[in-house]
Amino acid sequence: MEQTIRERMEREEFTRLAPGAAKAAESKGRLRPEEENEVRTCFQRDSDRILHSKSFRRLMHKTQVFLQPAGDHYRTRMTHTLEVARIGRTIARALQLNEDLTEAIAFGHDLGHTPFGHAGEIALTEITGKPFRHNEQSLRVVDKLENDGMGLNLSYETRRGILCHTGDELPETLEGQIIRYADRIAYLNHDIDDAMRAQVLSESDIPYSVSSVLGESHSRRINTLVEDMIAATAETGEPHMHDGVAGAMQELREFMFARIYRNPVVKGEESKAREMLKRLYEYYTQNPQKLPEDFLPQLDFDGMERVVCDYIAGMTDKYAVAKYTEAFIPLAWQMT
């Protein structure tokens, strides 16, 4: 019997990739068994399914750090996701790991983020009295909420990479562990870039103890972090950075929390965003008939709290503002 393109690619992975790399032919499979595709491996299909999903498209209108900034060049969740994917693939290729799996995890890792960045996450935590974690919601999106409640039926390795891209639990695959680093490399550096664009930070503000190790520009910092991770990981086979670079990155992270992520100027609108989401939650729990029709069947088995939480978490910033306006702003005022 003639070999399919997928089978040929799966066979080549055993000679092309490192021994510790995830191999498509050895995947633990999907939640629901499916027929294999003749052209694409399971990890390629995962990447494609996420890329073509509605939740992925919504990332373009979800805040990264700055709420509705004036300007076209600030990052959104989508641009962040694409940067993570490219950084992850660069590292994976250099280490001869599975780029398709790395990309799939990167594409899916932030699908569960709320509108208004971490302000939305805080709001839903306060509303429900339970920790809302975007990584857990990302897995819920791909397992259940996408595709009219059927989910995307992704491979085990992709799902675990999405769930464990942050938090205490590590993914089993090296590719998943790479994304944990790629995510941090991306957001620290592009958030600096956006903060400079917003004129709340300058290059000279970055501590010399950081810039002397990582570099004095956006591109040099990313290059240093990526190249060091490749070199350090190649030495031991375990994803990590050398102590000096890892220490500088941690210092940079602490600096960003102090100067940007907790900056009252940058975060000045977040209290309004949290209040908006809280009021929307109250509105939909009291008026479930106002939920979209495709959410209504879910009420029977997930309960009101979970369904409204899913609906609000999936909103874009603009959609949340529009729904708040529709629910609470008198029509005459909307038209003026």
N, C-alpha and C positions, 0 to 999 in steps of 0.2 A: 504494500500500500504506500502511495506517495506521501511524503512527509509534508505537513502544512507549514506555512511560514512561522506560525506561533511555535510549533514544535521545534523547528530549526533554531529559533531565537532562544528557546528554553535550553536546548542542548548547548548552544554557544555560551550561555551564562556560566556553565560549569568550568569552562576553560578561560573565559575572559575575566570573570569576577574573582575577587579575593575569596579564600576559603570561608571566611566569616560572613560574607555578604549573603543577603537574603536571595534565594533563588525562586523564581516564579513557579517552577515545577514542584517545589517543596512547600508551597503555601498550605497553611492549615485550612484553607477554604473559606467559603462564604456562609452566612447564616442560613441561607437557603441554597441548596445545590443548583447549579446552572450548567447548561451546555457550554463548553469552551468555545472561544472565538477562533476562527482559523488564522487570523492575521495578528491579533494583539494578545499579549500575555495578560494575566489577571491584574497585574499592577498597572499596566497601560490602560486597561478598561476602567479601573478605579479612578485614575487621574482624569480620564475623559468624562466619566459620569459626574464627578464633582465639578469640573469646568463647565459643563452644560447645565448645571442645576440652577434653580431659581435662587437658592440661598447664596450661591457664589456670586451671581449677578448683583444681589443686594449689597454686597460688600463695598461696591463703588460709592454708595451713599451712606456709609457708616463711618463715624468719627474714629480717628486714630488717637490723637491727643487734643488737638485744638477744635473746639466746637464751632462749626460753621465759620471758618476763617475767611477773611476777605482776600481772595487770591486763588488762582487755579493750580498752584504748584504745591500745596500742602498734601501730605499723605492721607490716604483713606485706608480702611481695612483691606481693600483690594490691592492697592499699590504696595502696602506692607506685605501682603501674602505673596505677591509676585517677587518681591525682593528676597523674601525668605526662600522661595523656591529656587531662585538663581544661586543664592549663596549656598544653599543645601546641595544643589546639583554640582556646583564647582568642587565642593569638598568631597562629595561622593565619587565623582569621576576620578579625582586625584588618588583616592584611596581604593579605587576599583570596587566600589560598592554599587548597589542597585539604584541607578538614577530614577527609574520609573517609580519605584516605591517611595523614594525620597521626595519626588515631586508630588505624588498623590497625597502623602502626609502633609506636606506644606500647603497644598491647595485646600485641604480640609480642616486645618488646625484651628482656624478662627471663625468657622461658620456659625458658631453658637454665640458670638459676641452680640451684645445688646446695642441698641441705639445709644448715642452719646458716650461711647467708650466705657470706661470703668465706672462712670457715674451711673450708668444704667444697671450695671452689675450690683453696685451698692444699693440702688433703689429696690431691685427685686429681692435682694437679701433682706432688706428692712421690711418690705411688704409681707413676705411669706414667713419670715422668722426662720428661714433655713438658708444656709450658704448657697448662693447662686454661683456656680463655677462655670466659666465659659467653655472649658475643655469638656466637661460633662455634657453641656448643652450641645456642643459640636458633635459629639458622638450621637446624641439623641436625634439631631437633625439628619445625619446620614443613615441612622438605623430605622427611624420611624417617621419623621415629619416630612421629608422630601417625597416626591413622587406619589402625591395623594395618599399619604399614610403608609405607603409600601416601603419607604426608605430606598436607599441606593444599593443595598445588598453588597457591601464592599468586602474585600478580603480581610481576614483576621488581622494580618500584619498592618494594614492601613488603618483599621479601626483602633488598634492598640497604640499606634503611633499618634493618632489624633488625640485620644484620651490622655495619653501620658506625655504629651509635649510640654507640660508644665506640672508642677506638683511633686510629691515625694516619690511616686512610683515611676520607675524607668521602663521604657519600652523594651521588649525582648530583643528587637533587631538593632543592629548598629545604625541603620538608616534612620530609625525613629530617634535614637540618641543624638544623631547629627542634627536633626531638626530642632531639638531643644537648644543647641548652641546657635544654630543659624537664626532662630527666632530672636534671641537676645542680641546677637551681633547686629541684626537688621534694625530692631526697634531703637536700641540705644543710639545708633549712629544717625538714623533718619530723623529721630526726635530732636537730636542736636541741630540738624540741618533746618528743621521746621522752626525750632526755637530761635535760631539766628534770623530766619526769614521774618519772624514775628518781632524781631528786635528786642527780645527779652534775654538774649544770651549772645555773647561774642566769643570768637575763638580764644581770645586772651583770658576769658573767664575760666577755661578748662584748666584744672591744676597741672602745674608743670610735671609733677610726678606721674601724671597720666600721659600727657602729650609727649614727654621725653621717651616713653616706652612705645606708645601706640602710634604716634605721629601727630602732625599738626594740621591735618585736613581730613575731610570726610573720607576721601578715597584711600588715603594712607592708613587711617585707622582700620577700615574694613580689610584692606589688604594685609595688614599686620596680623589681625585676628584670624583671618582665614588661613594664611600661610602658616602661622604658628600652630593652629589646630591640626592642619594636615601633617606637619612635621612631627608634632608630639604624638598624634594618634598612630602614625606610621611606626613609631619606635616601639610601642607597646601593644597595639591592636585595640586599645580601649579609647574611645573618644574623650579627649581632654586637651587642655592647653598647658604649656610650661608655666611654672609657678609665677614667674615675673609678669608674664602677659596676663595670666588669669587674675593676678592681684590687681593689675592696672585696670582691667575690665570691671572688676568688682568695685574698685574705687570710683570709676566712672559712673557705674550704676548708682552708687550711693550719692554721688554728686548730683545726678539727674533727679533723683527723688527729692533731694533737698531744694534744688533750684528750679525744677520744672514740674515734676509730677505732683508736688504739694504746694506749688507756687500759687498764692491767692489771686494773682493777676491772671495767670493762665487758666486757673480753675474757677474764676469768678462766676461763670454762668452755670456751673455744675449743680448748684443747689436748686436753681430754677428747673433744670432738666430732671433732677430726681423728683421734684414736686410734681412735674408734669406727668411722669410715668406713674407715680402713686395715684394721682387722680384718674388717670386712664384705667388703671387696674380696678379701682373702686367702681368706675363707670361700667366696665364690661362685666364685672361680677354681679352688679345689680341689674344689668340689662343684657343678658346673654344672647338675646335675639339680635343684638347689634353686631355680634361676631360674624365673620364671613361664613358662608354656608358650609365650606369644607371643614370648618372647625367644629361644627355642631355635633356630628356623630361621635366625635372624640369625648364629648361630655359624659357619655354613658359609661365609659370604662376608665377614663383618666381623671375625671372630677373637674369641677369648676376652677379651682386654684391652679392646677397644672395646665389646663387648656389656656386660660387667660395669660398665664406666665409665658407659655410657648408663643402665643400670638404677639405679645409685647416684645419679647426677646427677638423675634424675627423682624420687627419693624426697622426701617431705615430712619435716620434722623428726620428727614423731610416728611416721611409718612407719619411719624409720631406727632410732629407739629401739626400736620393737616388733620389728623384724627382728633387731636386735642381742640383745635379750632372748631371743628365740626360739632364736637360734643359740648363745648363750654362757652364759645364766643357767640354772642347774638349775631344773627345773620346780617342785620343792618350794619353792625360794626365791621363785619368781614368785608363788606362791599365798599367801605370808605377808605 
